[in-house]
């Protein structure tokens, strides 16, 4: 018996899959912040398309960090 291992402990986020053009709920592999010196910045996440298996990057909502801390 093989157990399925989750890739991350991050909660799911609804993002637009660029390969299919559909909104899907996925867990990000990695999340990081992009910002300029004096800017507010945005959160980015790396995801894998369920249709093609190809990786892509998408913006993650700001409330996302609050969900991780809970």
Beta strands, then each sheet from edge to edge (+ up, - down):
strand 1: 12-16
strand 2: 23-27
strand 3: 30-34
strand 4: 42-48
strand 5: 55-60
sheet 1: 1+ 2-
sheet 2: 3+ 4- 5+
end
